[in-house]
Each structure stands twice: as C-alpha cells, then as structure tokens.
C-alpha cells in the first residue's frame, strides 16, 4: 500500500495519539481489530500511524462497527475542512 501512497492507520487502546490527532485527509487504509483480540502484532507494527479512541470508564474496547464509525466520521470531518 505504501508504494501506492496509501497510509495505514491502526486503532489500538495503547496508542499515544487519539483518532482526532491523526491526519486522515490523504489516501488511507483503516486497520481495525476485533473487540476481543484487537489487531495482530504484525499489522500494528506495520501501521504508519496508531490511534486510540478514548473512553470513559473501565472498558478499553469497542466493537469493530462502532470503532469504524467513529474513525470514519472523523476522516470525513477532516476532509470537508
């Protein structure tokens, strides 16, 4: 993907950047893991950017459709600026 100019953006609760801090305006592939297992170490290690979705309370995960909706909403918001 990188050879085609596509950046990979991975979600991880351990990421230091939040999803609104990552530039989503260019060509990108969103990498999402399952709620139970997350992304593999290989995919996390190969991602250009890692981002978290901060949450209140004890839970540190969302189901994949919720996580996708949140991050895609932010990508659209950034691209409309």
N, CA, C and O atoms as a MOPAC input file, in Angstrom:
PM7 MOZYME 1SCF
protein

 N      0.82100 1    -1.19300 1     0.00000 1
 C      0.00000 1     0.00000 1     0.00000 1
 C      0.86700 1     1.25900 1     0.00000 1
 O      0.55300 1     2.24000 1    -0.67500 1
 N      1.94800 1     1.22200 1     0.75500 1
 C      2.78300 1     2.41800 1     0.84800 1
 C      3.35100 1     2.80500 1    -0.51000 1
 O      3.50600 1     3.99100 1    -0.80300 1
 N      3.66100 1     1.81300 1    -1.34300 1
 C      4.19700 1     2.12800 1    -2.66600 1
 C      3.16600 1     2.84400 1    -3.53600 1
 O      3.52800 1     3.50500 1    -4.51000 1
 N      1.90200 1     2.71700 1    -3.19500 1
 C      0.81100 1     3.39800 1    -3.90700 1
 C      0.40900 1     4.70200 1    -3.22500 1
 O     -0.54700 1     5.35400 1    -3.64500 1
 N      1.14000 1     5.08500 1    -2.16700 1
 C      0.83100 1     6.33000 1    -1.46300 1
 C     -0.30800 1     6.21600 1    -0.47000 1
 O     -0.91300 1     7.22100 1    -0.09700 1
 N     -0.60600 1     4.99900 1    -0.03800 1
 C     -1.69300 1     4.77900 1     0.92100 1
 C     -1.09000 1     4.52100 1     2.29900 1
 O     -0.28900 1     3.60400 1     2.47400 1
 N     -1.48000 1     5.33100 1     3.26300 1
 C     -1.01200 1     5.17200 1     4.64000 1
 C     -1.94400 1     4.23100 1     5.38400 1
 O     -3.15600 1     4.24300 1     5.16800 1
 N     -1.37400 1     3.41800 1     6.25900 1
 C     -2.19700 1     2.52800 1     7.08400 1
 C     -2.36200 1     3.14000 1     8.46900 1
 O     -1.38800 1     3.53200 1     9.11300 1
 N     -3.61000 1     3.21400 1     8.91200 1
 C     -3.97600 1     3.80900 1    10.19500 1
 C     -4.59900 1     2.72600 1    11.06100 1
 O     -5.65900 1     2.19400 1    10.73200 1
 N     -3.94100 1     2.40200 1    12.16800 1
 C     -4.39400 1     1.30800 1    13.03100 1
 C     -4.98500 1     1.83900 1    14.32300 1
 O     -4.50000 1     2.82300 1    14.88200 1
 N     -6.03200 1     1.18400 1    14.79300 1
 C     -6.60200 1     1.52800 1    16.09400 1
 C     -6.02100 1     0.60000 1    17.15400 1
 O     -5.87800 1    -0.60400 1    16.94000 1
 N     -5.68700 1     1.18900 1    18.30700 1
 C     -5.14700 1     0.41900 1    19.42600 1
 C     -5.36600 1     1.19600 1    20.71400 1
 O     -5.09100 1     2.39600 1    20.75400 1
 N     -5.85100 1     0.55200 1    21.76200 1
 C     -6.02500 1     1.26900 1    23.02600 1
 C     -4.69500 1     1.73100 1    23.62200 1
 O     -4.68000 1     2.62100 1    24.47300 1
 N     -3.57800 1     1.14000 1    23.18600 1
 C     -2.26100 1     1.51000 1    23.70800 1
 C     -1.61900 1     2.66800 1    22.94100 1
 O     -0.54500 1     3.13300 1    23.32400 1
 N     -2.25200 1     3.13900 1    21.87200 1
 C     -1.66500 1     4.21700 1    21.06200 1
 C     -1.58300 1     5.51000 1    21.86200 1
 O     -2.43000 1     5.78200 1    22.71300 1
 N     -0.55300 1     6.30300 1    21.57800 1
 C     -0.37700 1     7.57100 1    22.29500 1
 C     -1.15300 1     8.71400 1    21.65400 1
 O     -1.45600 1     9.70100 1    22.32300 1
 N     -1.48200 1     8.59800 1    20.36500 1
 C     -2.28700 1     9.61900 1    19.68700 1
 C     -3.75300 1     9.20400 1    19.71200 1
 O     -4.07400 1     8.01600 1    19.67500 1
 N     -4.62900 1    10.18700 1    19.77400 1
 C     -6.05500 1     9.90000 1    19.65600 1
 C     -6.46600 1    10.00700 1    18.18800 1
 O     -5.72800 1    10.55900 1    17.37200 1
 N     -7.63300 1     9.48400 1    17.85900 1
 C     -8.06300 1     9.45600 1    16.46000 1
 C     -8.22200 1    10.85000 1    15.87600 1
 O     -8.06800 1    11.01600 1    14.66600 1
 N     -8.52600 1    11.86600 1    16.68900 1
 C     -8.66700 1    13.21400 1    16.14100 1
 C     -7.32100 1    13.90300 1    15.94000 1
 O     -7.26300 1    14.96100 1    15.31400 1
 N     -6.23700 1    13.32200 1    16.45900 1
 C     -4.89600 1    13.88300 1    16.26400 1
 C     -4.20100 1    13.34400 1    15.02200 1
 O     -3.15200 1    13.86000 1    14.63500 1
 N     -4.75300 1    12.33100 1    14.39700 1
 C     -4.14400 1    11.70800 1    13.22500 1
 C     -4.71600 1    12.34500 1    11.96500 1
 O     -5.92800 1    12.52600 1    11.84800 1
 N     -3.83900 1    12.68500 1    11.02200 1
 C     -4.26000 1    13.28100 1     9.75600 1
 C     -4.85700 1    12.18700 1     8.87000 1
 O     -4.14700 1    11.28900 1     8.41800 1
 N     -6.14700 1    12.26700 1     8.62900 1
 C     -6.87000 1    11.26400 1     7.83300 1
 C     -7.26400 1    11.79900 1     6.45700 1
 O     -8.10900 1    11.20900 1     5.78400 1
 N     -6.66200 1    12.90900 1     6.03600 1
 C     -7.11800 1    13.54800 1     4.79600 1
 C     -6.61900 1    12.87400 1     3.53300 1
 O     -7.29400 1    12.94500 1     2.50600 1
 N     -5.48500 1    12.23500 1     3.56400 1
 C     -4.94300 1    11.60800 1     2.35900 1
 C     -5.43800 1    10.18400 1     2.19200 1
 O     -6.22400 1     9.68500 1     2.99700 1
 N     -4.96300 1     9.53200 1     1.12700 1
 C     -5.34000 1     8.13000 1     0.91700 1
 C     -4.91000 1     7.28200 1     2.11400 1
 O     -3.74200 1     7.30400 1     2.50200 1
 N     -5.83200 1     6.54700 1     2.69000 1
 C     -5.52600 1     5.75500 1     3.87500 1
 C     -6.33400 1     4.47600 1     3.91700 1
 O     -7.43000 1     4.38000 1     3.36500 1
 N     -5.75600 1     3.50000 1     4.59000 1
 C     -6.44100 1     2.23800 1     4.87400 1
 C     -6.59500 1     2.14800 1     6.38300 1
 O     -5.62200 1     2.30200 1     7.12100 1
 N     -7.79100 1     1.90400 1     6.83300 1
 C     -8.07900 1     1.81900 1     8.25800 1
 C     -7.96700 1     0.36300 1     8.70700 1
 O     -8.63800 1    -0.51700 1     8.16600 1
 N     -7.11800 1     0.12100 1     9.69700 1
 C     -6.92000 1    -1.22300 1    10.23500 1
 C     -7.62700 1    -1.32500 1    11.58200 1
 O     -7.29300 1    -0.60600 1    12.52400 1
 N     -8.59700 1    -2.21600 1    11.66500 1
 C     -9.40000 1    -2.39600 1    12.87500 1
 C     -9.33900 1    -3.85300 1    13.30400 1
 O     -9.43000 1    -4.75800 1    12.47500 1
 N     -9.18600 1    -4.07200 1    14.59300 1
 C     -9.18200 1    -5.43300 1    15.10800 1
 C    -10.49600 1    -5.76300 1    15.78000 1
 O    -11.36700 1    -4.90800 1    15.94000 1
 N    -10.62000 1    -7.00400 1    16.16700 1
 C    -11.82800 1    -7.41700 1    16.87800 1
 C    -11.80500 1    -6.87600 1    18.30100 1
 O    -10.74700 1    -6.52700 1    18.82600 1
 N    -12.96500 1    -6.81000 1    18.91000 1
 C    -13.05800 1    -6.30000 1    20.28200 1
 C    -12.27200 1    -7.19000 1    21.24000 1
 O    -11.62100 1    -6.69200 1    22.15900 1
 N    -12.32900 1    -8.47000 1    21.03600 1
 C    -11.65700 1    -9.41000 1    21.94000 1
 C    -10.14100 1    -9.43200 1    21.74500 1
 O     -9.39300 1    -9.37000 1    22.72100 1
 N     -9.68000 1    -9.51900 1    20.49400 1
 C     -8.25600 1    -9.74800 1    20.22400 1
 C     -7.50500 1    -8.54000 1    19.68200 1
 O     -6.27400 1    -8.52400 1    19.71400 1
 N     -8.20500 1    -7.53700 1    19.19000 1
 C     -7.52300 1    -6.39000 1    18.59000 1
 C     -6.81400 1    -6.78100 1    17.30400 1
 O     -7.15900 1    -7.78200 1    16.67500 1
 N     -5.82100 1    -5.98700 1    16.91500 1
 C     -5.03500 1    -6.26500 1    15.71400 1
 C     -3.84900 1    -7.15700 1    16.04900 1
 O     -3.37900 1    -7.18300 1    17.18600 1
 N     -3.37600 1    -7.88200 1    15.05300 1
 C     -2.18300 1    -8.71000 1    15.26200 1
 C     -0.96500 1    -7.80800 1    15.45500 1
 O     -0.96800 1    -6.64800 1    15.04100 1
 N      0.06000 1    -8.34500 1    16.07800 1
 C      1.30700 1    -7.59900 1    16.26200 1
 C      1.90000 1    -7.19600 1    14.91700 1
 O      2.47600 1    -6.11600 1    14.79000 1
 N      1.75900 1    -8.06300 1    13.91100 1
 C      2.28200 1    -7.75200 1    12.57900 1
 C      1.61500 1    -6.50700 1    12.00500 1
 O      2.29900 1    -5.59900 1    11.53200 1
 N      0.28500 1    -6.45600 1    12.04400 1
 C     -0.42600 1    -5.29700 1    11.49700 1
 C     -0.13800 1    -4.03400 1    12.29900 1
 O      0.05700 1    -2.96500 1    11.72000 1
 N     -0.10800 1    -4.14800 1    13.62700 1
 C      0.21900 1    -2.97300 1    14.44400 1
 C      1.62100 1    -2.46700 1    14.13200 1
 O      1.84600 1    -1.26100 1    14.03600 1
 N      2.55200 1    -3.38300 1    13.97800 1
 C      3.93200 1    -2.99800 1    13.68900 1
 C      4.12000 1    -2.39200 1    12.31400 1
 O      5.03500 1    -1.59300 1    12.11200 1
 N      3.27500 1    -2.75300 1    11.37000 1
 C      3.42400 1    -2.24100 1    10.00700 1
 C      2.61400 1    -0.96800 1     9.75000 1
 O      2.74100 1    -0.36200 1     8.68600 1
 N      1.79600 1    -0.56400 1    10.70000 1
 C      0.94900 1     0.62700 1    10.50600 1
 C      1.78400 1     1.90300 1    10.51100 1
 O      2.72800 1     2.03300 1    11.29000 1
 N      1.43000 1     2.84400 1     9.63500 1
 C      2.08700 1     4.15200 1     9.61000 1
 C      1.72800 1     4.98400 1    10.82700 1
 O      2.56300 1     5.72500 1    11.34600 1
 N      0.49500 1     4.86800 1    11.28200 1
 C      0.01900 1     5.62500 1    12.45300 1
 C     -0.82500 1     4.70000 1    13.31300 1
 O     -1.55000 1     3.84300 1    12.80800 1
 N     -0.71500 1     4.88900 1    14.61100 1
 C     -1.56300 1     4.16500 1    15.55900 1
 C     -2.38000 1     5.19200 1    16.32500 1
 O     -1.85900 1     6.23200 1    16.72700 1
 N     -3.65600 1     4.90400 1    16.52500 1
 C     -4.53400 1     5.86500 1    17.20000 1
 C     -5.46400 1     5.14600 1    18.16000 1
 O     -5.88000 1     4.01100 1    17.92700 1
 N     -5.77600 1     5.83800 1    19.24200 1
 C     -6.71700 1     5.29100 1    20.21500 1
 C     -8.04900 1     6.02400 1    20.10600 1
 O     -8.13100 1     7.12600 1    19.56400 1
 N     -9.07100 1     5.39700 1    20.62600 1
 C    -10.38900 1     6.01300 1    20.76400 1
 C    -10.63400 1     6.10100 1    22.27000 1
 O    -11.05100 1     5.11800 1    22.88300 1
 N    -10.38200 1     7.26100 1    22.87200 1
 C    -10.50900 1     7.37700 1    24.33000 1
 C    -11.92900 1     7.07500 1    24.80200 1
 O    -12.91000 1     7.40800 1    24.13700 1
 N    -12.00900 1     6.43900 1    25.96200 1
 C    -13.30300 1     6.08900 1    26.53900 1
 C    -13.29100 1     6.35300 1    28.03700 1
 O    -12.26100 1     6.22400 1    28.70000 1
 N    -14.42700 1     6.71700 1    28.54300 1
 C    -14.57800 1     6.87300 1    29.99000 1
 C    -14.92500 1     5.51300 1    30.58800 1
 O    -15.54200 1     4.68000 1    29.92400 1
 N    -14.54400 1     5.29800 1    31.79600 1
 C    -14.89200 1     4.05200 1    32.46500 1
 C    -13.81400 1     2.99700 1    32.34400 1
 O    -12.66300 1     3.29900 1    32.02700 1
 N    -14.19200 1     1.76300 1    32.59700 1
 C    -13.22700 1     0.66900 1    32.67200 1
 C    -12.93400 1     0.00500 1    31.33800 1
 O    -11.85500 1    -0.56300 1    31.16800 1
 N    -13.83700 1     0.05600 1    30.40600 1
 C    -13.65900 1    -0.62600 1    29.12700 1
 C    -12.63800 1     0.10600 1    28.26400 1
 O    -12.58500 1     1.33500 1    28.25400 1
 N    -11.82200 1    -0.67000 1    27.53300 1
 C    -10.87000 1    -0.04400 1    26.61200 1
 C    -11.09300 1    -0.51400 1    25.17600 1
 O    -10.21700 1    -0.35600 1    24.32600 1
 N    -12.27800 1    -1.09800 1    24.90300 1
 C    -12.54100 1    -1.57100 1    23.55000 1
 C    -13.98500 1    -1.28200 1    23.14200 1
 O    -14.88400 1    -1.13000 1    23.96900 1
 N    -14.15500 1    -1.21400 1    21.82400 1
 C    -15.47700 1    -1.06100 1    21.20800 1
 C    -15.63200 1    -2.18200 1    20.19400 1
 O    -14.63500 1    -2.75300 1    19.75100 1
 N    -16.87100 1    -2.50900 1    19.81900 1
 C    -16.98500 1    -3.47600 1    18.73400 1
 C    -16.51800 1    -2.80100 1    17.44700 1
 O    -16.50000 1    -1.57400 1    17.34800 1
 N    -16.14900 1    -3.60100 1    16.48400 1
 C    -15.47400 1    -3.08800 1    15.28800 1
 C    -16.34300 1    -2.10800 1    14.50300 1
 O    -15.81800 1    -1.15500 1    13.92700 1
 N    -17.65000 1    -2.31600 1    14.46600 1
 C    -18.50500 1    -1.39300 1    13.71100 1
 C    -18.57200 1    -0.02400 1    14.38700 1
 O    -18.60400 1     0.99900 1    13.70200 1
 N    -18.59500 1     0.00800 1    15.70600 1
 C    -18.59000 1     1.29200 1    16.42600 1
 C    -17.26600 1     2.02000 1    16.21200 1
 O    -17.25300 1     3.22100 1    15.93900 1
 N    -16.15500 1     1.29800 1    16.33600 1
 C    -14.83900 1     1.90600 1    16.14200 1
 C    -14.71000 1     2.45800 1    14.72200 1
 O    -14.20300 1     3.56300 1    14.52800 1
 N    -15.16500 1     1.69800 1    13.73900 1
 C    -15.09700 1     2.15400 1    12.34800 1
 C    -15.92400 1     3.41600 1    12.15100 1
 O    -15.45900 1     4.36200 1    11.51600 1
 N    -17.12800 1     3.44600 1    12.67700 1
 C    -17.98600 1     4.62100 1    12.53000 1
 C    -17.37000 1     5.87000 1    13.12900 1
 O    -17.44200 1     6.94500 1    12.53400 1
 N    -16.76800 1     5.73900 1    14.29700 1
 C    -16.15300 1     6.89100 1    14.96400 1
 C    -14.98700 1     7.43000 1    14.14700 1
 O    -14.90200 1     8.63300 1    13.90100 1
 N    -14.09000 1     6.54600 1    13.72600 1
 C    -12.90200 1     6.99000 1    12.99100 1
 C    -13.27800 1     7.49400 1    11.59800 1
 O    -12.71000 1     8.48400 1    11.13700 1
 N    -14.21100 1     6.84200 1    10.92400 1
 C    -14.62100 1     7.30500 1     9.59400 1
 C    -15.33000 1     8.65300 1     9.66400 1
 O    -15.16800 1     9.48100 1     8.76700 1
 N    -16.11100 1     8.88600 1    10.71000 1
 C    -16.73100 1    10.19600 1    10.88900 1
 C    -15.65300 1    11.27400 1    10.97400 1
 O    -15.78000 1    12.32600 1    10.34900 1
 N    -14.60100 1    11.02100 1    11.73800 1
 C    -13.51000 1    11.99200 1    11.87000 1
 C    -12.78300 1    12.19600 1    10.54000 1
 O    -12.41100 1    13.32100 1    10.20600 1
 N    -12.58000 1    11.12300 1     9.78200 1
 C    -11.92200 1    11.24800 1     8.47900 1
 C    -12.74800 1    12.13000 1     7.54000 1
 O    -12.19500 1    12.98000 1     6.84200 1
 N    -14.04600 1    11.93500 1     7.52100 1
 C    -14.92200 1    12.76800 1     6.68000 1
 C    -14.89400 1    14.21500 1     7.16300 1
 O    -14.83400 1    15.13500 1     6.34800 1
 N    -14.93700 1    14.42300 1     8.46500 1
 C    -14.89000 1    15.78400 1     9.01800 1
 C    -13.60600 1    16.49600 1     8.58400 1
 O    -13.64900 1    17.65400 1     8.17000 1
 N    -12.47800 1    15.81400 1     8.67600 1
 C    -11.21000 1    16.42200 1     8.27700 1
 C    -11.18600 1    16.72700 1     6.78300 1
 O    -10.66800 1    17.76700 1     6.37800 1
 N    -11.72300 1    15.86300 1     5.98100 1
 C    -11.68400 1    16.04300 1     4.52600 1
 C    -12.62300 1    17.14200 1     4.05000 1
 O    -12.44900 1    17.66200 1     2.94800 1
 N    -13.60000 1    17.50000 1     4.84400 1
 C    -14.52900 1    18.57500 1     4.46400 1
 C    -14.02500 1    19.95000 1     4.84100 1
 O    -14.61700 1    20.95000 1     4.43600 1
 N    -12.95200 1    20.03000 1     5.60400 1
 C    -12.40700 1    21.33200 1     6.02300 1
 C    -11.85400 1    22.08700 1     4.84200 1
 O    -11.35500 1    23.20100 1     5.00100 1

